[in-house]
């Protein structure tokens, strides 16, 4: 696990948001987490996601979120993705903002 994360997390690109609460997660049924463990994705699985976010000093302050894995039902540019993450009520936040 990255020494800068609070738990094992799956990498996502928050620039690939499909709605204000849904981010593209994977085009496959498996994804490797930040500890190198293979996670088998399935409908309803609780997932913890992150993205690198360098601050103005060039230091990384990860963006993180927690949510539920859901099958991608969106079309258009995202139709190649199989799984999404529906972000929970806590939303997307910087790791340093978490108490």
C-alpha positions in Angstrom: 0.0 0.0 0.0 1.2 3.5 -0.7 2.4 4.9 2.6 0.3 8.0 1.8 -3.0 6.2 1.7 -5.2 5.3 4.6 -6.3 1.9 3.2 -5.9 -0.1 0.0 -7.7 1.8 -2.7 -8.4 1.4 -6.4 -7.0 4.0 -8.8 -9.6 6.0 -10.8 -9.4 9.2 -12.8 -11.9 11.7 -11.4 -11.7 13.5 -14.7 -13.8 10.5 -16.0 -16.9 11.4 -14.0 -20.1 10.3 -15.7 -22.3 12.2 -13.3 -21.6 14.3 -10.2 -21.6 11.0 -8.2 -20.4 8.3 -10.7 -16.9 7.8 -11.9 -15.7 5.2 -14.4 -13.9 2.4 -12.5 -12.8 -0.4 -14.9 -13.3 -1.9 -18.3 -12.5 -5.4 -16.8 -13.8 -7.5 -14.0 -10.5 -7.2 -12.1 -8.5 -4.3 -10.9 -5.3 -4.1 -8.8 -5.5 -2.0 -5.7 -2.8 0.2 -4.2 -1.3 -2.8 -2.3 -1.0 -4.9 -5.4 -4.0 -7.1 -4.6 -6.4 -8.2 -7.3 -9.9 -7.1 -6.6 -12.7 -8.9 -8.4 -15.4 -6.3 -9.2 -19.1 -7.1 -8.8 -22.4 -5.3 -8.5 -22.8 -3.9 -5.0 -19.2 -4.3 -3.9 -18.0 -1.6 -1.5 -14.9 0.1 -3.1 -12.4 2.7 -2.0 -10.9 4.8 -4.8 -8.2 7.4 -5.1 -6.4 9.6 -7.6 -3.1 11.5 -7.3 -3.6 15.2 -6.9 -0.3 17.2 -6.7 -0.7 20.4 -4.7 0.9 23.8 -5.6 4.2 22.6 -3.9 4.3 19.5 -6.1 3.4 17.2 -3.2 0.7 14.7 -3.7 -2.5 15.0 -1.7 -4.6 12.2 -2.9 -8.3 12.7 -3.8 -10.2 9.8 -2.3 -13.8 8.6 -2.2 -15.7 5.5 -1.1 -18.7 4.0 -2.9 -20.4 1.1 -4.5 -19.4 -0.8 -7.6 -22.1 -0.7 -10.2 -22.3 -1.9 -13.8 -21.8 0.9 -16.3 -25.2 1.8 -17.9 -23.9 4.9 -19.6 -23.3 5.3 -23.3 -21.2 7.6 -25.4 -17.5 7.9 -24.6 -17.7 5.7 -21.5 -19.5 2.7 -23.1 -16.1 0.8 -23.2 -16.1 0.7 -19.4 -17.8 -2.2 -17.6 -17.8 -0.9 -14.0 -18.4 2.4 -12.3 -18.2 3.6 -8.7 -21.1 5.4 -7.3 -19.6 7.8 -4.7 -21.2 7.8 -1.3 -22.5 10.8 0.7 -19.0 11.8 1.9 -18.1 12.7 -1.7 -14.7 13.2 -3.2 -12.2 14.8 -0.8 -8.5 15.2 -0.2 -7.0 12.6 2.1 -5.5 15.4 4.3 -9.1 16.7 4.9 -10.1 13.4 6.5 -9.9 13.4 10.3 
